[in-house]
Amino acid sequence: ALEREPVRCDEAGDGRLALTQAARGYDLIVLDVDLPGLDGERVLRSLRAAPPAANLKVLMLSGRAGGDDLAQLLAAGADDY
């Protein structure tokens, strides 16, 4: 859906690649909780420990939405879930 907008969109198939690509400096990262390799929460914590951009926003996505998951990801630094 984002590819139709006038923004650059890239995709990573696993957590390690997501961290590598994040170093390019994005404004928004849409991050799946259940990534292979490094899971989304570990990627999120790495991004927050060493932000690749000053105002980076991270939106977490998951097919298994639960209150505990939401609270944990927001505490880890997600901007929304």
Contacts in CASP RR format, 6 or more apart in sequence:
PFRMAT RR
TARGET T0000
AUTHOR 0000-0000-0000
METHOD contacts of the structure
MODEL  1
ALEREPVRCDEAGDGRLALTQAARGYDLIVLDVDLPGLDGERVLRSLRAA
PPAANLKVLMLSGRAGGDDLAQLLAAGADDY
2 9 0 8 1.000
2 30 0 8 1.000
3 9 0 8 1.000
8 26 0 8 1.000
10 21 0 8 1.000
10 24 0 8 1.000
10 26 0 8 1.000
12 18 0 8 1.000
12 20 0 8 1.000
12 21 0 8 1.000
12 35 0 8 1.000
13 35 0 8 1.000
13 36 0 8 1.000
14 35 0 8 1.000
14 36 0 8 1.000
14 37 0 8 1.000
14 38 0 8 1.000
15 35 0 8 1.000
15 36 0 8 1.000
15 37 0 8 1.000
15 38 0 8 1.000
15 39 0 8 1.000
15 40 0 8 1.000
15 42 0 8 1.000
15 43 0 8 1.000
16 37 0 8 1.000
16 38 0 8 1.000
18 29 0 8 1.000
18 31 0 8 1.000
18 35 0 8 1.000
18 38 0 8 1.000
18 40 0 8 1.000
18 43 0 8 1.000
19 38 0 8 1.000
19 43 0 8 1.000
19 46 0 8 1.000
19 47 0 8 1.000
22 29 0 8 1.000
22 43 0 8 1.000
22 47 0 8 1.000
22 52 0 8 1.000
22 56 0 8 1.000
23 52 0 8 1.000
24 52 0 8 1.000
25 52 0 8 1.000
25 53 0 8 1.000
25 56 0 8 1.000
26 52 0 8 1.000
26 53 0 8 1.000
26 56 0 8 1.000
27 53 0 8 1.000
27 55 0 8 1.000
27 56 0 8 1.000
27 57 0 8 1.000
28 56 0 8 1.000
28 57 0 8 1.000
28 58 0 8 1.000
28 59 0 8 1.000
29 47 0 8 1.000
29 56 0 8 1.000
29 57 0 8 1.000
29 58 0 8 1.000
29 59 0 8 1.000
30 59 0 8 1.000
30 61 0 8 1.000
31 40 0 8 1.000
31 43 0 8 1.000
31 44 0 8 1.000
31 58 0 8 1.000
31 59 0 8 1.000
31 60 0 8 1.000
31 61 0 8 1.000
31 78 0 8 1.000
32 40 0 8 1.000
32 60 0 8 1.000
32 61 0 8 1.000
32 62 0 8 1.000
33 39 0 8 1.000
33 40 0 8 1.000
33 41 0 8 1.000
33 60 0 8 1.000
33 61 0 8 1.000
33 62 0 8 1.000
33 63 0 8 1.000
33 64 0 8 1.000
33 69 0 8 1.000
33 73 0 8 1.000
34 40 0 8 1.000
34 62 0 8 1.000
34 63 0 8 1.000
34 64 0 8 1.000
35 43 0 8 1.000
38 46 0 8 1.000
40 60 0 8 1.000
41 72 0 8 1.000
41 73 0 8 1.000
41 76 0 8 1.000
44 58 0 8 1.000
44 60 0 8 1.000
44 73 0 8 1.000
44 76 0 8 1.000
44 77 0 8 1.000
44 78 0 8 1.000
45 76 0 8 1.000
45 77 0 8 1.000
47 56 0 8 1.000
47 58 0 8 1.000
48 58 0 8 1.000
48 76 0 8 1.000
48 77 0 8 1.000
57 79 0 8 1.000
58 77 0 8 1.000
58 78 0 8 1.000
58 79 0 8 1.000
59 78 0 8 1.000
59 79 0 8 1.000
59 80 0 8 1.000
59 81 0 8 1.000
60 73 0 8 1.000
60 78 0 8 1.000
60 80 0 8 1.000
60 81 0 8 1.000
61 81 0 8 1.000
62 69 0 8 1.000
62 81 0 8 1.000
65 81 0 8 1.000
69 81 0 8 1.000
70 81 0 8 1.000
73 81 0 8 1.000
74 81 0 8 1.000
END
